[in-house]
Amino acid sequence: MKHLLAFSVAALTLASTAAQAQLYKPTLTQEGNQWMITFHDDRSSIHSRWATQGLCFYFVGTNGSHEVYRWVSNTYPNWNGIAEKEGDQVFMYGDFWSERGHDGMQWELVTQVKDSRPEIGAGHWHEWVENTKFGSFWFFGNAYFERKGYCSISRQGVASAGTTESYDDEVGLQLSEQALERYNTLEPPKDEKGRLLSPMGQVER
């Protein structure tokens, strides 16, 4: 993931910021950068719910017509990655367990609510862990997203930056690094037998 993060930042420097269009609303951060993601087992006839995790998004720039974000979990230790958004479509990838485990999410913002109801998104979440042969593909299922305001580390807390995001500032990069440092100290979740659980809620194998 460190190499992917470095690549993504390098790609951003190639974009001509002056030629970029306005960010497509809603963004993943301006209206609140705290989201919750919940996994639902696609194989189950009732789509049973598994784990719910918190995600903090940080806008870091654009790549062509795509908005680029870093994301860091504030409920699961050392789980983080990159997201790119075009219109309502969001594509995410990230790593956990010291980059041995991987997640991918493809989802869409489905509501832009103006009253007290939260903004939501829906899509798919797949998760796998590397091994020495073909890789261990674990599960593929539905993902439900819900915006929950602001993370404790957010642009709202940066007085000099205000709440406006620009294409060429370093605020998002700095905040994402702060979030990595803070949330890496979390205790990993375990089941009743003491076995490590993945972000999705699967037992380590």
C-alpha distance (Angstrom), angle and dihedral (degrees) to the residues before:
residue distance angle dihedral
M1 . . .
K2 3.81 . .
H3 3.80 89.1 .
L4 3.80 91.5 46.9
L5 3.79 91.7 50.2
A6 3.79 91.0 50.4
F7 3.81 90.7 48.4
S8 3.79 92.8 49.8
V9 3.80 92.6 51.0
A10 3.80 91.1 47.5
A11 3.80 90.0 51.3
L12 3.77 90.6 54.0
T13 3.79 91.6 59.1
L14 3.80 89.3 60.6
A15 3.80 93.5 60.7
S16 3.79 118.4 95.4
T17 3.76 101.9 -126.7
A18 3.78 94.5 -165.7
A19 3.79 91.3 63.4
Q20 3.79 96.4 49.4
A21 3.80 121.9 114.8
Q22 3.78 122.4 -128.7
L23 3.79 117.4 -75.0
Y24 3.79 112.8 -91.0
K25 3.80 111.3 -111.7
P26 2.90 130.9 -96.1
T27 3.79 96.4 42.0
L28 3.79 122.0 -169.9
T29 3.81 92.4 -109.5
Q30 3.80 117.6 22.5
E31 3.80 92.9 71.7
G32 3.83 91.9 40.9
N33 3.81 129.4 -42.0
Q34 3.84 97.1 -143.8
W35 3.81 114.6 97.5
M36 3.79 132.4 168.8
I37 3.81 120.7 -143.5
T38 3.82 121.9 -160.5
F39 3.79 125.8 -169.4
H40 3.81 120.4 -140.1
D41 3.83 119.1 -166.7
D42 3.79 105.5 -115.9
R43 3.84 92.1 -161.4
S44 3.79 92.5 60.4
S45 3.81 118.5 90.7
I46 3.82 87.8 -137.7
H47 3.83 94.1 40.2
S48 3.79 90.9 -124.0
R49 3.81 115.5 -144.0
W50 3.79 120.5 -116.1
A51 3.80 127.2 173.1
T52 3.79 128.1 -5.9
Q53 3.81 118.3 -155.3
G54 3.78 135.2 -176.0
L55 3.82 121.2 -121.7
C56 3.80 128.5 -165.6
F57 3.82 115.0 -159.3
Y58 3.81 124.9 -156.1
F59 3.79 122.0 -168.3
V60 3.81 110.0 -133.0
G61 3.81 104.3 169.4
T62 3.78 144.0 -75.4
N63 3.79 136.4 -67.5
G64 3.78 107.3 -160.3
S65 3.80 106.7 -56.9
H66 3.82 92.3 -15.1
E67 3.79 125.6 98.8
V68 3.81 109.9 -139.4
Y69 3.79 124.9 -148.3
R70 3.75 138.2 175.9
W71 3.79 115.2 -141.2
V72 3.80 131.0 -160.5
S73 3.80 127.1 -174.9
N74 3.79 115.3 -125.0
T75 3.82 92.3 -166.7
Y76 3.83 103.4 43.6
P77 3.84 121.7 52.1
N78 3.81 120.6 -114.9
W79 3.80 94.3 -4.1
N80 3.78 110.6 136.3
G81 3.76 144.0 127.8
I82 3.79 149.9 140.3
A83 3.81 131.8 -60.1
E84 3.79 129.2 -167.2
K85 3.78 122.5 -164.8
E86 3.79 131.2 -165.6
G87 3.77 115.0 179.0
D88 3.80 106.5 -45.3
Q89 3.82 94.3 -22.1
V90 3.81 119.4 101.4
F91 3.82 126.6 -172.3
M92 3.80 119.6 -170.7
Y93 3.78 138.0 179.4
G94 3.78 131.9 176.8
D95 3.79 147.5 155.7
F96 3.79 138.2 -122.8
W97 3.84 137.7 176.0
S98 3.82 92.2 46.4
E99 3.81 91.8 -49.0
R100 3.81 93.6 -54.0
G101 3.79 92.3 108.4
H102 3.78 125.4 54.0
D103 3.79 138.8 -165.5
G104 3.78 134.0 -164.7
M105 3.81 126.9 -171.0
Q106 3.79 129.7 -173.7
W107 3.78 114.4 -175.3
E108 3.77 145.8 146.4
L109 3.77 134.5 -132.9
V110 3.78 102.0 -118.0
T111 3.81 102.6 178.0
Q112 3.77 138.1 35.0
V113 3.77 99.7 -167.6
K114 3.80 120.2 -165.0
D115 3.82 98.5 -172.4
S116 3.81 131.0 58.0
R117 3.80 94.9 -64.0
P118 3.83 116.2 103.7
E119 3.77 125.2 -111.8
I120 3.79 111.8 -108.0
G121 3.78 140.7 -167.9
A122 3.79 134.8 -165.9
G123 3.78 136.6 -161.1
H124 3.78 142.7 103.8
W125 3.80 136.7 -49.2
H126 3.79 126.1 -163.3
E127 3.79 127.1 -176.7
W128 3.80 134.4 -172.5
V129 3.80 142.0 165.7
E130 3.79 125.8 -138.0
N131 3.79 123.3 -115.3
T132 3.80 134.0 169.0
K133 3.81 96.4 -86.7
F134 3.78 129.6 27.8
G135 3.76 98.4 -17.9
S136 3.77 126.1 -106.8
F137 3.80 109.0 -90.4
W138 3.74 106.5 -160.2
F139 3.75 116.0 176.1
F140 3.75 145.0 -15.6
G141 3.77 119.8 -164.0
N142 3.76 149.3 133.6
A143 3.79 123.2 -60.2
Y144 3.78 126.8 -154.3
F145 3.81 119.7 -162.4
E146 3.79 128.0 -164.6
R147 3.80 128.2 -179.1
K148 3.82 112.2 -128.4
G149 3.79 105.5 -177.7
Y150 3.80 121.5 -100.2
C151 3.80 133.6 -16.2
S152 3.80 118.0 -126.3
I153 3.81 86.1 -106.2
S154 3.79 106.2 52.5
R155 3.78 142.8 127.8
Q156 3.81 88.8 -96.5
G157 3.78 88.4 72.8
V158 3.82 93.7 55.5
A159 3.78 105.3 87.1
S160 3.78 96.1 -172.7
A161 3.79 93.2 53.9
G162 3.78 100.0 44.1
T163 3.78 114.6 -165.5
T164 3.81 99.1 -59.5
E165 3.77 116.6 108.5
S166 3.78 119.5 -148.4
Y167 3.77 130.8 -169.2
D168 3.78 97.4 -120.1
D169 3.82 106.8 38.8
E170 3.81 125.3 109.9
V171 3.80 97.2 -143.0
G172 3.80 96.6 102.1
L173 3.79 92.3 48.5
Q174 3.80 91.8 50.2
L175 3.80 94.2 46.4
S176 3.80 92.7 49.0
E177 3.80 90.2 53.4
Q178 3.82 90.0 50.9
A179 3.81 90.1 50.4
L180 3.82 91.7 49.7
E181 3.78 90.7 53.8
R182 3.81 95.4 46.1
Y183 3.79 100.9 43.6
N184 3.81 96.8 42.2
T185 3.80 87.4 78.1
L186 3.83 92.6 66.4
E187 3.80 119.3 116.3
P188 3.83 113.3 -110.8
P189 3.81 114.9 -117.4
K190 3.81 119.9 -108.2
D191 3.79 135.4 -171.6
E192 3.81 125.9 -117.8
K193 3.82 90.1 -82.6
G194 3.80 93.2 53.7
R195 3.79 95.0 -105.8
L196 3.79 118.4 146.8
L197 3.80 115.8 -105.4
S198 3.80 125.7 -147.5
P199 3.83 122.2 -129.6
M200 3.80 88.4 -96.0
G201 3.80 91.2 51.1
Q202 3.80 101.0 -102.7
V203 3.81 122.3 142.6
E204 3.80 115.8 -112.9
R205 3.82 112.4 -101.2
